[in-house]
Amino acid sequence: MIEVKNITKSFIRQEKKGKKEEFNAVDDVSFTAGSGEIVGILGPNGAGKTTLLRILGGLMQPNNGEIIIKSADGKTITDKNEKKAHIGYLSENTRLYTRFTVREMLSIYAELYGYEKEEGADRISKIEEIMEMSEFIDNRIEKLSTGQKQRTSIARCLLHNPDIYIFDEPTLGLDIISSRSIIEFMKEEKKNNKCVLYSTHYMEEAEFLCDRIVMINHGKIIAEGTPKELDEKTGTTNLRDAFFKIVEESGDKLDEPV
């Protein structure tokens, strides 16, 4: 389980005529995500989603606030490195070592995670099956398709068997088959009592997959609830229309889907 309490992250931006201005990319954000739950993080471009997920993944420190992570047995984890060990983070611009085969790269990461050689090989074989990677696991990464590279990135997140997954646009630009593979994986991990935080621009995907939605705009939470609750709140029949209505009511006008 992860609990986000009053997280704020500020940056300085350059304005016209050399003037500098401080702004909150994430502004006093609080929510929880539990075991066996998929929580969607939605919002327009520039809403603060990626900054928030980087903070939750331990890649960036907030100016204020607290992130509480509990293990499967309910123990609150306080050590910074132990927190990271419970998280599998996938960014939208994850870089891979393209000169290696998929198996070679995963073997290197398995060693870094402290697996013995045989234990690491067993773990990689299991992940190969989960992510349906048998046809390309021994190919060099530079030769892979976009979808295969994305499955490889997720496989890297799986290696240490984390309790919490943080995925930033995992299906962006993928074909239907690759997207289905990743979505099915997340559904299976939910059954395994894992916690998934999931950012996407695909409203239909979020409506189908997510138990709850957290919508943010200008760094603030503007709505939270199940897809059905958000539909009912806005008088709409689908998450896409609810999203547009909530964002527009928050002060933005959106001409096209984001």
C-alpha positions as CSV (number, residue, x, y, z in Angstrom):
1,M,0.0,0.0,0.0
2,I,1.1,3.5,-0.7
3,E,-0.2,6.7,1.0
4,V,0.5,10.1,-0.5
5,K,0.2,12.9,2.1
6,N,0.2,16.6,1.0
7,I,2.9,16.3,-1.6
8,T,4.1,19.5,-3.2
9,K,6.9,20.0,-5.7
10,S,8.0,23.5,-6.9
11,F,10.1,24.6,-9.8
12,I,11.4,27.9,-11.1
13,R,10.5,28.8,-14.7
14,Q,11.8,31.7,-16.8
15,E,9.1,34.2,-17.8
16,K,9.2,37.0,-20.4
17,K,11.8,39.8,-19.9
18,G,14.0,37.5,-17.8
19,K,11.5,37.3,-14.9
20,K,11.6,34.1,-12.9
21,E,8.5,32.6,-11.3
22,E,8.0,29.7,-8.9
23,F,5.2,27.3,-9.6
24,N,3.9,24.1,-8.1
25,A,4.0,21.2,-10.6
26,V,2.4,19.1,-7.8
27,D,0.3,21.0,-5.3
28,D,-0.7,19.5,-2.0
29,V,-1.7,16.1,-3.5
30,S,-3.0,13.4,-1.2
31,F,-4.5,9.9,-2.0
32,T,-4.0,6.3,-1.2
33,A,-3.6,3.1,-3.3
34,G,-4.1,-0.3,-1.8
35,S,-3.0,-3.8,-2.4
36,G,-4.9,-5.5,-5.2
37,E,-5.9,-2.2,-6.6
38,I,-5.2,-0.4,-9.9
39,V,-5.4,3.4,-9.5
40,G,-5.4,5.6,-12.7
41,I,-3.6,8.9,-12.6
42,L,-5.2,11.1,-15.3
43,G,-4.9,14.7,-16.5
44,P,-4.2,16.9,-19.4
45,N,-0.6,17.4,-20.7
46,G,1.4,19.4,-18.2
47,A,-1.0,18.6,-15.3
48,G,1.8,17.2,-13.2
49,K,1.3,13.5,-13.6
50,T,4.9,12.6,-14.6
51,T,6.4,14.7,-11.8
52,L,4.1,13.1,-9.3
53,L,5.0,9.6,-10.4
54,R,8.7,10.4,-10.4
55,I,8.3,11.5,-6.8
56,L,6.4,8.3,-5.9
57,G,9.1,6.2,-7.6
58,G,11.9,7.8,-5.6
59,L,13.5,9.6,-8.5
60,M,12.6,13.1,-7.3
61,Q,12.2,14.6,-3.8
62,P,9.2,16.7,-3.0
63,N,9.5,20.1,-1.3
64,N,6.8,19.1,1.2
65,G,4.7,16.1,2.1
66,E,5.2,12.5,2.9
67,I,5.0,9.2,1.1
68,I,4.1,6.2,3.3
69,I,4.8,2.7,1.9
70,K,3.7,-0.4,3.7
71,S,4.8,-4.0,2.9
72,A,2.3,-6.8,2.2
73,D,2.3,-7.7,5.9
74,G,1.3,-4.1,6.9
75,K,4.8,-3.0,8.1
76,T,5.6,0.7,7.4
77,I,8.9,1.0,5.5
78,T,11.1,3.9,6.5
79,D,14.5,3.1,4.9
80,K,14.9,4.9,1.6
81,N,16.6,1.9,-0.2
82,E,14.0,-0.5,1.1
83,K,11.2,1.7,-0.2
84,K,12.7,1.5,-3.6
85,A,13.0,-2.3,-3.4
86,H,9.2,-2.4,-3.0
87,I,8.6,-0.3,-6.2
88,G,8.8,-1.2,-9.9
89,Y,8.9,2.1,-11.8
90,L,8.4,2.4,-15.5
91,S,8.8,5.9,-17.0
92,E,7.6,6.9,-20.5
93,N,11.2,7.3,-21.6
94,T,12.9,4.3,-20.1
95,R,16.3,3.6,-21.7
96,L,17.5,0.1,-22.5
97,Y,21.0,-1.2,-23.2
98,T,20.4,-1.9,-26.9
99,R,23.6,-3.8,-27.6
100,F,22.6,-6.6,-25.2
101,T,20.0,-9.3,-25.8
102,V,16.9,-9.1,-23.6
103,R,18.2,-12.1,-21.5
104,E,21.6,-10.6,-21.1
105,M,20.2,-7.3,-19.9
106,L,17.8,-9.0,-17.4
107,S,20.7,-11.2,-16.1
108,I,22.7,-8.1,-15.4
109,Y,19.8,-6.6,-13.4
110,A,19.2,-9.8,-11.6
111,E,22.8,-9.8,-10.4
112,L,22.4,-6.2,-9.3
113,Y,19.3,-7.2,-7.3
114,G,21.3,-9.8,-5.5
115,Y,20.1,-13.0,-7.2
116,E,22.5,-15.9,-7.4
117,K,23.1,-17.0,-11.1
118,E,20.7,-20.0,-11.0
119,E,18.1,-18.2,-9.0
120,G,18.2,-15.2,-11.4
121,A,17.9,-17.5,-14.4
122,D,14.8,-19.1,-12.9
123,R,13.3,-15.7,-12.2
124,I,14.0,-14.6,-15.8
125,S,12.4,-17.7,-17.2
126,K,9.2,-17.0,-15.2
127,I,9.1,-13.4,-16.4
128,E,9.7,-14.6,-20.0
129,E,6.5,-16.7,-19.6
130,I,4.5,-13.9,-17.9
131,M,5.3,-11.3,-20.6
132,E,5.2,-13.7,-23.5
133,M,8.8,-12.9,-24.5
134,S,10.0,-16.3,-25.8
135,E,10.1,-15.3,-29.4
136,F,12.5,-12.4,-28.8
137,I,14.2,-12.8,-25.4
138,D,17.5,-13.9,-27.1
139,N,17.4,-11.1,-29.7
140,R,19.4,-7.9,-29.3
141,I,17.3,-5.1,-28.0
142,E,18.2,-2.7,-30.8
143,K,16.4,-5.2,-33.2
144,L,13.1,-5.2,-31.2
145,S,9.8,-3.6,-32.1
146,T,8.4,-0.8,-30.0
147,G,6.1,-3.2,-28.3
148,Q,8.8,-5.7,-27.5
149,K,11.0,-3.0,-26.1
150,Q,8.1,-1.9,-23.8
151,R,7.6,-5.5,-22.6
152,T,11.3,-5.7,-21.9
153,S,11.1,-2.5,-19.8
154,I,8.3,-4.0,-17.8
155,A,10.2,-7.3,-17.4
156,R,13.0,-5.2,-15.8
157,C,10.5,-3.8,-13.3
158,L,9.3,-7.3,-12.5
159,L,12.7,-8.8,-11.7
160,H,12.7,-8.0,-8.0
161,N,9.0,-8.9,-7.5
162,P,7.9,-5.5,-6.1
163,D,4.7,-4.9,-4.2
164,I,3.9,-1.6,-6.0
165,Y,4.1,-0.8,-9.7
166,I,4.2,2.8,-11.0
167,F,3.6,2.9,-14.8
168,D,3.8,6.2,-16.7
169,E,2.1,5.8,-20.1
170,P,3.0,2.1,-20.5
171,T,1.0,1.5,-23.7
172,L,1.7,4.9,-25.4
173,G,2.2,4.3,-29.2
174,L,1.9,0.5,-29.0
175,D,-0.1,-1.7,-31.3
176,I,-3.2,-3.5,-30.1
177,I,-1.5,-6.8,-29.4
178,S,1.3,-5.3,-27.4
179,S,-1.1,-3.1,-25.4
180,R,-3.3,-6.2,-24.6
181,S,-0.2,-8.0,-23.3
182,I,0.6,-5.2,-20.9
183,I,-3.0,-4.7,-19.8
184,E,-3.4,-8.4,-19.1
185,F,-0.2,-8.4,-17.1
186,M,-1.5,-5.6,-14.9
187,K,-4.8,-7.4,-14.4
188,E,-2.9,-10.5,-13.3
189,E,-0.7,-8.6,-10.9
190,K,-3.8,-7.1,-9.4
191,K,-5.0,-10.7,-8.7
192,N,-1.6,-11.3,-7.1
193,N,-2.5,-8.5,-4.6
194,K,0.0,-6.0,-6.1
195,C,-0.7,-2.2,-6.1
196,V,-0.6,-0.5,-9.5
197,L,-0.4,3.2,-10.2
198,Y,-1.2,3.8,-13.8
199,S,-1.0,7.0,-15.9
200,T,-2.5,7.0,-19.4
201,H,-4.0,9.3,-22.0
202,Y,-6.3,6.5,-23.2
203,M,-9.6,7.0,-21.5
204,E,-11.2,3.7,-22.6
205,E,-8.2,1.8,-21.3
206,A,-8.5,3.5,-17.9
207,E,-12.2,2.9,-17.7
208,F,-11.7,-0.8,-18.4
209,L,-8.7,-1.3,-16.2
210,C,-8.8,1.0,-13.2
211,D,-10.6,0.5,-9.9
212,R,-10.3,4.2,-9.0
213,I,-9.3,7.3,-10.9
214,V,-7.3,10.3,-9.5
215,M,-7.6,13.3,-11.9
216,I,-5.1,16.1,-11.6
217,N,-4.8,19.5,-13.3
218,H,-2.3,22.3,-12.6
219,G,-0.8,20.0,-10.0
220,K,-4.0,19.6,-7.9
221,I,-6.4,16.8,-7.6
222,I,-9.7,17.9,-9.2
223,A,-11.6,14.6,-8.9
224,E,-11.3,11.2,-7.4
225,G,-13.5,8.1,-7.5
226,T,-14.4,4.9,-9.5
227,P,-15.1,5.4,-13.2
228,K,-18.8,4.8,-12.4
229,E,-18.8,7.4,-9.6
230,L,-17.2,10.0,-11.9
231,D,-19.7,9.3,-14.6
232,E,-22.6,9.8,-12.2
233,K,-21.0,12.9,-10.7
234,T,-20.8,14.5,-14.2
235,G,-24.0,13.2,-15.6
236,T,-22.0,11.4,-18.4
237,T,-22.0,7.8,-19.6
238,N,-18.3,7.2,-20.1
239,L,-14.9,8.3,-18.6
240,R,-13.9,10.2,-21.6
241,D,-16.8,12.6,-21.4
242,A,-16.5,12.8,-17.6
243,F,-12.8,13.7,-18.0
244,F,-13.6,16.5,-20.4
245,K,-16.3,17.9,-18.2
246,I,-14.3,17.8,-15.0
247,V,-11.2,19.4,-16.6
248,E,-13.3,22.2,-18.2
249,E,-15.0,22.8,-14.9
250,S,-11.5,23.2,-13.3
251,G,-10.8,26.1,-15.7
252,D,-9.3,24.5,-18.8
253,K,-10.8,24.3,-22.3
254,L,-9.8,21.2,-24.2
255,D,-10.4,21.1,-27.9
256,E,-9.0,17.7,-28.6
257,P,-8.4,14.5,-26.6
258,V,-5.2,14.3,-24.7
